[in-house]
Amino acid sequence: MELLGYFSAVLIGISLGLIGGGGSILTIPILVYLFKIEPENATSYSLFIVGFSSLIGTYKHYKLGNLQIKAALYFGIPSLVALLITRKFILPTIPSVVFKINQYQITKDVLIMVAFSVLMIFAAFSMIKKQSETESRETNHLKLAFLGITIGIITGFLGAGGGFLIIPTLVLFANLSMKHAIGSSLFIIFINSTIGFLGDVINGVNINYSFLIIITSIASIGILIGTQLSKKIDGKKLKPAFGWFVLVMGIYIISKEFLNM
């Protein structure tokens, strides 16, 4: 299973390089189901793996001219503040057993995985649905900032980079093309994920750094491959295919968690 996990880590980077998101969708299930890491700790690991991989992707897309700093900052700064508040004050207050239904109990770990899978399913439909790109509309900075806060909370709670939500937001409200949205998404993911991980370290989360470096190195190779492929493949064509993959994976995770209750 671990061997499969190391192989799967390459897909994390490829996903980020190709479509500017989806890294956490792969990372958290890989860490939880293949490496047997507790879901709460897996969110911390995911933040580092996705964050560092996104840094490499950001540089590559910057060289390609796909990074739009202004839109990224309008979205990224409110998102970062929301992420830090969530990781520092909200997540630690959630009890180990959230609630009980008859003889069944919903633990914090189950809640994280179920919430993540539900988010995956909604995100999958947004990726499968054909989205139009219009260049004439002005950027709605207020909506962009508000959505940044919303996705920052999601990132903080689930340890997700949020790229699969950031990209539609940048396309619809920042009026970016798909290529520019991908490059800018990676920049936002890098900032949010890195700061979120540092916050977890400060808060005393137990980290196996040797394991983390190995997985991150493998994912980084994947993002180099994904970025190279993105030069030749239209990201719009990849989004529906990846959306179906995310949908299947989300249904699998939510089914697995409820069957194990």
Secondary structure, 3 states (H helix, E strand, C coil): CHHHHHHHHHHHHHHHHHHCCCHHHHHHHHHHHHCCCCHHHHHHHHHHHHHHHHHHHHHHHHHCCCCCHHHHHHHHHHHHHHHHHHHHHHHHHCCCEEEEECCEEEEHHHHHHHHHHHHHHHHHHHHHCCCCCCCCCCCCHHHHHHHHHHHHHHHHHHCCCCHHHHHHHHHHHCCCCHHHHHHHHHHHHHHHHHHHHHHHHHCCCCCCHHHHHHHHHHHHHHHHHHHHHHCCCCHHHHHHHHHHHHHHHHHHHHHHHHHCC
